[in-house]
Amino acid sequence: MKEQLSLEVQYCAKLGSSCCTLLWSLSKHGLQRSTLNTTCVLKLMEVFEETLVNFSHADTKVDPLSDEMRLVEALCGTLTNISACEEGRDYLVGNASDSVSLIISLLPSLVSTSDMVLRLLLMFLYNLTIHSGGQTLVKKKLEGQTIDTIIAKTHDNQVVLSCLRLVDSVFPTKHGVLTQESVIICVEHKNKDIREFARQIFTKGSVNEL
């Protein structure tokens, strides 16, 4: 009985990850407004939220080749692709406020589980800020402390760059957004792209931050 249940769980995991990977691929070509206005996207958001919460509880890095990882990456990738188009941003700003709050609250805990998922979600938030309503929404939810935690804990250069781009997009004045420790990590980073971009945005915000 236990073996049968285990096989069924494995089958469902493979099926879910395969379907979501296909959806991720299809969403790269954009979604029609008529599709966005159906309940399908809302159902997808519900699945995404529950899956992300469970995934964030992992104590260590998840196997990048596992069905669980493929499922989470595909869900995050699909939402990021939706946020990359104008129609998608319009829809998300009007319907995904709770999801945005959840994503922001879980970002620090995802540092220890998956760099790829973290990159996708930071890109999702950045895409939303292209929309004036999305920028207001993200700014209302996002705190500098969240970015400080990620920068202090991550070893992934792309994650750090994504954090800086998000800060630059959300906060017109950078002074006081991040701690002095985070600013120093970025402006003295061994990666040239991070170092130069950090100096650019923090100089633009306030010369005192350097």
Disulfide bonds with the S-S distance in Angstrom:
none
